[in-house]
Amino acid sequence: MTIKRLLLGQKGEDIAVGFLERAGYKVLDRNFRCRNGEIDIIALDGKSIVFVEVKTRNKENFGPPKLAVNWRKQKQLIKVALTYLKQKRLMDRPARFDVVGIIIRGDKEEEIELVKDAFGVGDE
């Protein structure tokens, strides 16, 4: 992955955190990693633990960013989320997966889309 793409992803995650906080989420963790992969943002929305995948693009050549969270990525995110819930002893809490798609046009113009409950454990 190029440095340019890494920086774009980091900028997107920073934008997503601000957006989620303004929407009432409380960010608990960022870039949680384990042997199964990584989750960009883990937050509380009410009593629910929300695992948030952020997809950032600077153009829409390949469709909306949220479409990049395919079934393989979903399976990986589910494994990472289960690891997090077990490690933090939160298995009894309601949880869901949200996707934030961000398109950055120029230096300041951005389009943000939040897909709540984008997929579930039984989805495939």
KEVEX-992948 format. One record per residue (C-alpha): residue number from 1; chain; z, x, y. Coordinates in nm, 2 decimals, padded with zeros to 4 digits. Layout:
seq = NUM | mol = A | pz = Z | px = X | py = Y;
...
This chain:
seq = 1 | mol = A | pz = 00.00 | px = 00.00 | py = 00.00;
seq = 2 | mol = A | pz = -00.09 | px = 00.14 | py = 00.34;
seq = 3 | mol = A | pz = 00.16 | px = 00.19 | py = 00.62;
seq = 4 | mol = A | pz = -00.03 | px = -00.06 | py = 00.83;
seq = 5 | mol = A | pz = 00.02 | px = -00.33 | py = 00.56;
seq = 6 | mol = A | pz = 00.39 | px = -00.23 | py = 00.52;
seq = 7 | mol = A | pz = 00.44 | px = -00.26 | py = 00.90;
seq = 8 | mol = A | pz = 00.27 | px = -00.60 | py = 00.90;
seq = 9 | mol = A | pz = 00.49 | px = -00.72 | py = 00.62;
seq = 10 | mol = A | pz = 00.81 | px = -00.60 | py = 00.79;
seq = 11 | mol = A | pz = 00.70 | px = -00.77 | py = 01.12;
seq = 12 | mol = A | pz = 00.64 | px = -01.09 | py = 00.93;
seq = 13 | mol = A | pz = 00.98 | px = -01.08 | py = 00.76;
seq = 14 | mol = A | pz = 01.15 | px = -01.02 | py = 01.10;
seq = 15 | mol = A | pz = 00.96 | px = -01.32 | py = 01.24;
seq = 16 | mol = A | pz = 01.05 | px = -01.53 | py = 00.94;
seq = 17 | mol = A | pz = 01.42 | px = -01.45 | py = 00.98;
seq = 18 | mol = A | pz = 01.42 | px = -01.56 | py = 01.34;
seq = 19 | mol = A | pz = 01.23 | px = -01.87 | py = 01.25;
seq = 20 | mol = A | pz = 01.47 | px = -01.96 | py = 00.96;
seq = 21 | mol = A | pz = 01.78 | px = -01.90 | py = 01.18;
seq = 22 | mol = A | pz = 01.65 | px = -02.12 | py = 01.45;
seq = 23 | mol = A | pz = 01.59 | px = -02.39 | py = 01.18;
seq = 24 | mol = A | pz = 01.96 | px = -02.37 | py = 01.08;
seq = 25 | mol = A | pz = 01.94 | px = -02.13 | py = 00.78;
seq = 26 | mol = A | pz = 02.21 | px = -01.86 | py = 00.75;
seq = 27 | mol = A | pz = 02.05 | px = -01.53 | py = 00.62;
seq = 28 | mol = A | pz = 02.27 | px = -01.38 | py = 00.35;
seq = 29 | mol = A | pz = 02.05 | px = -01.09 | py = 00.23;
seq = 30 | mol = A | pz = 01.71 | px = -00.93 | py = 00.29;
seq = 31 | mol = A | pz = 01.49 | px = -00.74 | py = 00.05;
seq = 32 | mol = A | pz = 01.71 | px = -00.79 | py = -00.25;
seq = 33 | mol = A | pz = 01.58 | px = -00.56 | py = -00.53;
seq = 34 | mol = A | pz = 01.65 | px = -00.54 | py = -00.90;
seq = 35 | mol = A | pz = 01.45 | px = -00.42 | py = -01.20;
seq = 36 | mol = A | pz = 01.26 | px = -00.75 | py = -01.21;
seq = 37 | mol = A | pz = 01.13 | px = -00.72 | py = -00.85;
seq = 38 | mol = A | pz = 01.23 | px = -00.82 | py = -00.50;
seq = 39 | mol = A | pz = 01.30 | px = -01.12 | py = -00.29;
seq = 40 | mol = A | pz = 01.23 | px = -01.10 | py = 00.08;
seq = 41 | mol = A | pz = 01.50 | px = -01.33 | py = 00.22;
seq = 42 | mol = A | pz = 01.80 | px = -01.50 | py = 00.07;
seq = 43 | mol = A | pz = 01.96 | px = -01.76 | py = 00.29;
seq = 44 | mol = A | pz = 02.19 | px = -02.07 | py = 00.29;
seq = 45 | mol = A | pz = 02.04 | px = -02.40 | py = 00.40;
seq = 46 | mol = A | pz = 02.34 | px = -02.64 | py = 00.39;
seq = 47 | mol = A | pz = 02.49 | px = -02.58 | py = 00.05;
seq = 48 | mol = A | pz = 02.17 | px = -02.46 | py = -00.11;
seq = 49 | mol = A | pz = 02.09 | px = -02.10 | py = -00.18;
seq = 50 | mol = A | pz = 01.73 | px = -02.05 | py = -00.07;
seq = 51 | mol = A | pz = 01.51 | px = -01.77 | py = -00.20;
seq = 52 | mol = A | pz = 01.23 | px = -01.71 | py = 00.05;
seq = 53 | mol = A | pz = 00.91 | px = -01.53 | py = -00.01;
seq = 54 | mol = A | pz = 00.73 | px = -01.43 | py = 00.31;
seq = 55 | mol = A | pz = 00.35 | px = -01.38 | py = 00.32;
seq = 56 | mol = A | pz = 00.20 | px = -01.24 | py = 00.63;
seq = 57 | mol = A | pz = -00.16 | px = -01.20 | py = 00.72;
seq = 58 | mol = A | pz = -00.36 | px = -01.10 | py = 01.03;
seq = 59 | mol = A | pz = -00.66 | px = -01.31 | py = 00.92;
seq = 60 | mol = A | pz = -00.73 | px = -01.60 | py = 00.69;
seq = 61 | mol = A | pz = -01.02 | px = -01.44 | py = 00.49;
seq = 62 | mol = A | pz = -00.84 | px = -01.52 | py = 00.16;
seq = 63 | mol = A | pz = -00.69 | px = -01.86 | py = 00.26;
seq = 64 | mol = A | pz = -00.35 | px = -01.94 | py = 00.39;
seq = 65 | mol = A | pz = -00.08 | px = -01.68 | py = 00.31;
seq = 66 | mol = A | pz = 00.13 | px = -01.93 | py = 00.10;
seq = 67 | mol = A | pz = -00.15 | px = -01.94 | py = -00.16;
seq = 68 | mol = A | pz = -00.07 | px = -01.57 | py = -00.25;
seq = 69 | mol = A | pz = 00.25 | px = -01.70 | py = -00.43;
seq = 70 | mol = A | pz = 00.07 | px = -01.76 | py = -00.75;
seq = 71 | mol = A | pz = 00.23 | px = -01.85 | py = -01.09;
seq = 72 | mol = A | pz = 00.29 | px = -01.48 | py = -01.18;
seq = 73 | mol = A | pz = 00.47 | px = -01.42 | py = -00.85;
seq = 74 | mol = A | pz = 00.67 | px = -01.74 | py = -00.90;
seq = 75 | mol = A | pz = 00.78 | px = -01.62 | py = -01.25;
seq = 76 | mol = A | pz = 00.89 | px = -01.29 | py = -01.10;
seq = 77 | mol = A | pz = 01.08 | px = -01.45 | py = -00.81;
seq = 78 | mol = A | pz = 01.26 | px = -01.68 | py = -01.06;
seq = 79 | mol = A | pz = 01.38 | px = -01.38 | py = -01.26;
seq = 80 | mol = A | pz = 01.50 | px = -01.19 | py = -00.95;
seq = 81 | mol = A | pz = 01.67 | px = -01.51 | py = -00.82;
seq = 82 | mol = A | pz = 01.86 | px = -01.55 | py = -01.16;
seq = 83 | mol = A | pz = 01.97 | px = -01.19 | py = -01.14;
seq = 84 | mol = A | pz = 02.10 | px = -01.24 | py = -00.79;
seq = 85 | mol = A | pz = 02.28 | px = -01.57 | py = -00.88;
seq = 86 | mol = A | pz = 02.44 | px = -01.40 | py = -01.18;
seq = 87 | mol = A | pz = 02.55 | px = -01.08 | py = -00.98;
seq = 88 | mol = A | pz = 02.70 | px = -01.29 | py = -00.70;
seq = 89 | mol = A | pz = 02.85 | px = -01.54 | py = -00.94;
seq = 90 | mol = A | pz = 02.67 | px = -01.83 | py = -00.78;
seq = 91 | mol = A | pz = 02.51 | px = -01.99 | py = -01.08;
seq = 92 | mol = A | pz = 02.69 | px = -02.32 | py = -01.00;
seq = 93 | mol = A | pz = 02.52 | px = -02.35 | py = -00.66;
seq = 94 | mol = A | pz = 02.20 | px = -02.55 | py = -00.59;
seq = 95 | mol = A | pz = 01.91 | px = -02.32 | py = -00.53;
seq = 96 | mol = A | pz = 01.54 | px = -02.35 | py = -00.43;
seq = 97 | mol = A | pz = 01.24 | px = -02.15 | py = -00.35;
seq = 98 | mol = A | pz = 01.08 | px = -02.16 | py = 00.00;
seq = 99 | mol = A | pz = 00.77 | px = -01.99 | py = 00.12;
seq = 100 | mol = A | pz = 00.70 | px = -01.88 | py = 00.48;
seq = 101 | mol = A | pz = 00.34 | px = -01.81 | py = 00.56;
seq = 102 | mol = A | pz = 00.27 | px = -01.62 | py = 00.88;
seq = 103 | mol = A | pz = -00.06 | px = -01.55 | py = 01.04;
seq = 104 | mol = A | pz = -00.03 | px = -01.30 | py = 01.33;
seq = 105 | mol = A | pz = -00.32 | px = -01.30 | py = 01.58;
seq = 106 | mol = A | pz = -00.30 | px = -01.03 | py = 01.84;
seq = 107 | mol = A | pz = 00.03 | px = -00.90 | py = 01.97;
seq = 108 | mol = A | pz = 00.21 | px = -01.23 | py = 02.04;
seq = 109 | mol = A | pz = 00.03 | px = -01.52 | py = 01.89;
seq = 110 | mol = A | pz = 00.16 | px = -01.63 | py = 01.55;
seq = 111 | mol = A | pz = 00.13 | px = -01.93 | py = 01.33;
seq = 112 | mol = A | pz = 00.43 | px = -02.00 | py = 01.10;
seq = 113 | mol = A | pz = 00.43 | px = -02.25 | py = 00.81;
seq = 114 | mol = A | pz = 00.75 | px = -02.32 | py = 00.61;
seq = 115 | mol = A | pz = 00.70 | px = -02.47 | py = 00.26;
seq = 116 | mol = A | pz = 01.04 | px = -02.60 | py = 00.15;
seq = 117 | mol = A | pz = 01.10 | px = -02.62 | py = -00.23;
seq = 118 | mol = A | pz = 00.76 | px = -02.46 | py = -00.28;
seq = 119 | mol = A | pz = 00.80 | px = -02.44 | py = -00.66;
seq = 120 | mol = A | pz = 01.07 | px = -02.48 | py = -00.92;
seq = 121 | mol = A | pz = 01.19 | px = -02.31 | py = -01.23;
seq = 122 | mol = A | pz = 00.99 | px = -02.55 | py = -01.45;
seq = 123 | mol = A | pz = 00.66 | px = -02.52 | py = -01.25;
seq = 124 | mol = A | pz = 00.36 | px = -02.34 | py = -01.40;
